[in-house]
């Protein structure tokens, strides 16, 4: 019996890569980008609380929060 794709461990083992990255690539990229932005927003908020809670002179910390 012949399997599709390359040998086990190859980048396209069993044709699965096409199923993962195929038609949903842009949808997955959008979801990944939104998740990244959300994680960075949380990290920035924690950084501000930890290092700038007593006030600081950084101009970027006085920008309005985008919602």
N, C-alpha and C positions, 0 to 999 in steps of 0.2 A: 504494500500500500504506500502510495506516494503522498507525502505531506507537502502542503504549500509552505513557502517561506524557506528560510535558511535553516542551518542546524541549530540545535538548542543553544541559547546564549547569544545568538546573532541579533543585531538590531531589529530585524523583522521576523523574529521567531514565530513560526506558525501563522504568519499574516496578521498578527495582532496589532502591529504598529499602525497599519492602515485603518483598523477599526477604532483605535484610540485617537489618532490625529486627523483622521479623514474629514468628513463634512462638518464636524463640530469644532474644528480647530479655532475658528474665530470666536465662537461662543465660549470655549474654554479659555482662550486668551483674555477675553473680556472679563470673565469671572475671576481669573487669576490676577488681573490688573486691579480690579475693584477690591479684592482681598488684600493685595499688597498696600493699596492706599489706606484701607481701614487699619491694617497693622501699623503702618507708619504713623497714622493719626494717634493711635493709642500710645505708641512709643514717644511721640512728641509731647503729648499731654503729660506723661509720666516724667519726662525730662524737665518740662517746665515746672512741675510741682517739686521736683527734687532740687534743681539747681537755681531756679528763678523765683521761688516762692516768696522770698523777702523783697522782691523787686530787683530789677537789673536795668542796665542801660541799653540792652539789645533792642534795636528798632523792630526787628522781626517778631519780637514777643508782644508788641503792642498792636499788631495787625488785627483787624476784626476776624473772628472765627467764621469760616465759611460753613454753611449748613446746607 
